Amino acid sequence: MNKKSEILIVGGGVAGLALATRLGQTMGRLGQARITLIDKSFSHVWKPMLHCFAAGTAQNENDRISFMAQASRHHFEFWPGEVIGLDREKRQAVLGPFHASDGALVLEGRTVNYDALILSIGSCANDFRTPGVAEHCLFIDNLVEANGFNEKFRMELLRAYDGGNELDIAIVGGGATGTQLAAELHKALEIVGLHSFAQTPPSLKVTLLEAGPRILPAFPEAVSEAAKKQLENIKVDVRTSAMVSGADETGFSLKDGTHIPARLRVWAAGVKAPEVTTGFGGLSLSRSGQILVHPTLQSVDDPAIFAVGDCSYIASEPLPPTAQVARQQAHHLARHLPGWLLNQREIPSCVFRNKGAIIALGDYNGWGTLPGGTVFGGGALKGLTARLGHEMLYRQHQIELYGWYRGLMSCLADWIDTLVRPSVRLD
Ligand SMILES: Cc1cc2nc3c(=O)[nH]c(=O)nc-3n(C[C@H](O)[C@H](O)[C@H](O)COP(=O)(O)OP(=O)(O)OC[C@H]3O[C@@H](n4cnc5c(N)ncnc54)[C@H](O)[C@@H]3O)c2cc1C
């Protein structure tokens, strides 16, 4: 009897979980391959919501998808663990030991075989080795960091309530993450004010620092301008052409000598692949550590290794690190991997179809762009269409993973939750 092909997917984010679910429904269900997903954590979250979890304006209990539950319903296997290297000759991924949160060893380090390996380990912010950033800044690249930020934000608010002080927060990076976080923090404080210890909540001073000449550089200039105005209306101090040269426990230093005082300092600029890619058996990498792949999504060094989403880089057609790209690449492999594995058919090039982009500044405003350059949102309706579009993207992702019935039930559960719980995280 022929041995079943082994498909190993590392990283259950936007790309990895969609791919595992789709392959499980086809090859897994038909017994054509053994599909294994490995992730550092036990559950998936929709990363584009991390800034809301950080501010506390969304609460992640309902928004997590358990990998084990998803695997058992969709004919794939899940193992928790961190891949720390590859043995390309033996076609094995190397997993580090798995520890409990108290440090106790739970699983020894081990290896997992593959015939096809798909790397979908995402990305993190890039501090470009700016002095003091690693030691003195917070990041919101994953759920643990977003929850960690939220805890610090709530504690600093408490301190500001008690002392009657202003709370100052500086965010580096005027891209989608930093800009949306600035707005969500204001929204959070507005809602906290409704449940306050004192009648007047402390004031919040958010400074947004962007090295380039405008915020939201991936959007048309009109959107950058409108978003800047909106942020300034809610008293966010937006500073463009502000090159950060260092960070310490009091704030950020800029290249022009200015010091920006900040009790909480967030680094949300730049994108790079996780450090571990340098240990992936000598695979060729981009300058930001992303795995170099052909348009077929196969590594330029090894056709049995694929990379999708933020951790991959197509030199002939660089794509932005977005959820839209990650999903389309996952769908492409879900369609073509079975033929490649079972019938040695070549994988066609993955052609990215830009469907536009959306930015939502809390419920203050929002804008979207369509491929032809049309901009929508903003105006008297405060960008309602764009803000709804943003929400729809998340619901579409949930429905893709859960199926229609459970997806819609999950929307209903979230709606009921808003009737029961405060709309900001208070504990
Ligand atoms: C705050 C924020 C807001 C954003 N907003 C938007 C938006 O509005 N629209 C948009 O299109 N994009 C947005 N993005 C970008 C988008 O989230 C990413 O492009 C997308 O998540 C990339 O998907 P991915 O599958 O490549 O990686 P991810 O979704 O990041 O998943 C990576 C997975 O790999 C796992 N992993 C990492 N290393 C290892 C390892 N060594 N071993 C095992 N598992 C590992 C992680 O635990 C994680 O589950 C935003 C990002 C952030 C941070």
PDBQT file of the ligand as one rigid body, heavy atoms in Angstrom, charges set to zero:
ROOT
HETATM    1  C1  LIG A 501      -2.590  45.417  14.256  1.00  0.00    +0.000 C 
HETATM    2  C2  LIG A 501      -2.619  44.928  12.827  1.00  0.00    +0.000 A 
HETATM    3  C3  LIG A 501      -3.633  45.366  11.967  1.00  0.00    +0.000 A 
HETATM    4  C4  LIG A 501      -3.686  44.889  10.654  1.00  0.00    +0.000 A 
HETATM    5  N1  LIG A 501      -4.711  45.326   9.850  1.00  0.00    +0.000 NA
HETATM    6  C5  LIG A 501      -4.826  44.809   8.601  1.00  0.00    +0.000 A 
HETATM    7  C6  LIG A 501      -5.930  45.172   7.766  1.00  0.00    +0.000 A 
HETATM    8  O1  LIG A 501      -6.768  45.989   8.152  1.00  0.00    +0.000 OA
HETATM    9  N2  LIG A 501      -6.023  44.600   6.531  1.00  0.00    +0.000 N 
HETATM   10  C7  LIG A 501      -5.085  43.687   6.075  1.00  0.00    +0.000 A 
HETATM   11  O2  LIG A 501      -5.215  43.167   4.952  1.00  0.00    +0.000 OA
HETATM   12  N3  LIG A 501      -4.031  43.330   6.838  1.00  0.00    +0.000 NA
HETATM   13  C8  LIG A 501      -3.872  43.859   8.087  1.00  0.00    +0.000 A 
HETATM   14  N4  LIG A 501      -2.814  43.495   8.872  1.00  0.00    +0.000 N 
HETATM   15  C9  LIG A 501      -1.827  42.542   8.315  1.00  0.00    +0.000 C 
HETATM   16  C10 LIG A 501      -2.360  41.121   8.386  1.00  0.00    +0.000 C 
HETATM   17  O3  LIG A 501      -2.785  40.827   9.700  1.00  0.00    +0.000 OA
HETATM   18  C11 LIG A 501      -1.268  40.149   7.959  1.00  0.00    +0.000 C 
HETATM   19  O4  LIG A 501      -0.852  40.506   6.659  1.00  0.00    +0.000 OA
HETATM   20  C12 LIG A 501      -1.780  38.709   7.952  1.00  0.00    +0.000 C 
HETATM   21  O5  LIG A 501      -2.176  38.312   9.258  1.00  0.00    +0.000 OA
HETATM   22  C13 LIG A 501      -0.687  37.768   7.440  1.00  0.00    +0.000 C 
HETATM   23  O6  LIG A 501      -1.150  36.451   7.524  1.00  0.00    +0.000 OA
HETATM   24  P1  LIG A 501      -0.117  35.241   7.699  1.00  0.00    +0.000 P 
HETATM   25  O7  LIG A 501      -0.928  34.004   7.598  1.00  0.00    +0.000 OA
HETATM   26  O8  LIG A 501       1.024  35.434   6.778  1.00  0.00    +0.000 OA
HETATM   27  O9  LIG A 501       0.478  35.397   9.159  1.00  0.00    +0.000 OA
HETATM   28  P2  LIG A 501      -0.258  35.513  10.572  1.00  0.00    +0.000 P 
HETATM   29  O10 LIG A 501      -1.689  35.758  10.411  1.00  0.00    +0.000 OA
HETATM   30  O11 LIG A 501       0.550  36.507  11.338  1.00  0.00    +0.000 OA
HETATM   31  O12 LIG A 501      -0.043  34.069  11.223  1.00  0.00    +0.000 OA
HETATM   32  C14 LIG A 501       1.214  33.558  11.549  1.00  0.00    +0.000 C 
HETATM   33  C15 LIG A 501       1.019  32.352  12.451  1.00  0.00    +0.000 C 
HETATM   34  O13 LIG A 501       2.274  31.652  12.568  1.00  0.00    +0.000 OA
HETATM   35  C16 LIG A 501       2.485  31.246  13.907  1.00  0.00    +0.000 C 
HETATM   36  N5  LIG A 501       3.940  31.114  14.058  1.00  0.00    +0.000 N 
HETATM   37  C17 LIG A 501       4.871  32.086  13.940  1.00  0.00    +0.000 A 
HETATM   38  N6  LIG A 501       6.110  31.565  14.080  1.00  0.00    +0.000 NA
HETATM   39  C18 LIG A 501       5.965  30.231  14.283  1.00  0.00    +0.000 A 
HETATM   40  C19 LIG A 501       6.880  29.153  14.485  1.00  0.00    +0.000 A 
HETATM   41  N7  LIG A 501       8.201  29.331  14.470  1.00  0.00    +0.000 N 
HETATM   42  N8  LIG A 501       6.382  27.910  14.687  1.00  0.00    +0.000 NA
HETATM   43  C20 LIG A 501       5.030  27.702  14.700  1.00  0.00    +0.000 A 
HETATM   44  N9  LIG A 501       4.126  28.690  14.490  1.00  0.00    +0.000 NA
HETATM   45  C21 LIG A 501       4.580  29.936  14.284  1.00  0.00    +0.000 A 
HETATM   46  C22 LIG A 501       1.842  32.360  14.729  1.00  0.00    +0.000 C 
HETATM   47  O14 LIG A 501       1.497  31.895  16.028  1.00  0.00    +0.000 OA
HETATM   48  C23 LIG A 501       0.616  32.707  13.879  1.00  0.00    +0.000 C 
HETATM   49  O15 LIG A 501      -0.501  31.930  14.250  1.00  0.00    +0.000 OA
HETATM   50  C24 LIG A 501      -2.714  43.973  10.184  1.00  0.00    +0.000 A 
HETATM   51  C25 LIG A 501      -1.691  43.555  11.043  1.00  0.00    +0.000 A 
HETATM   52  C26 LIG A 501      -1.632  44.020  12.344  1.00  0.00    +0.000 A 
HETATM   53  C27 LIG A 501      -0.517  43.559  13.268  1.00  0.00    +0.000 C 
ENDROOT
TORSDOF 0
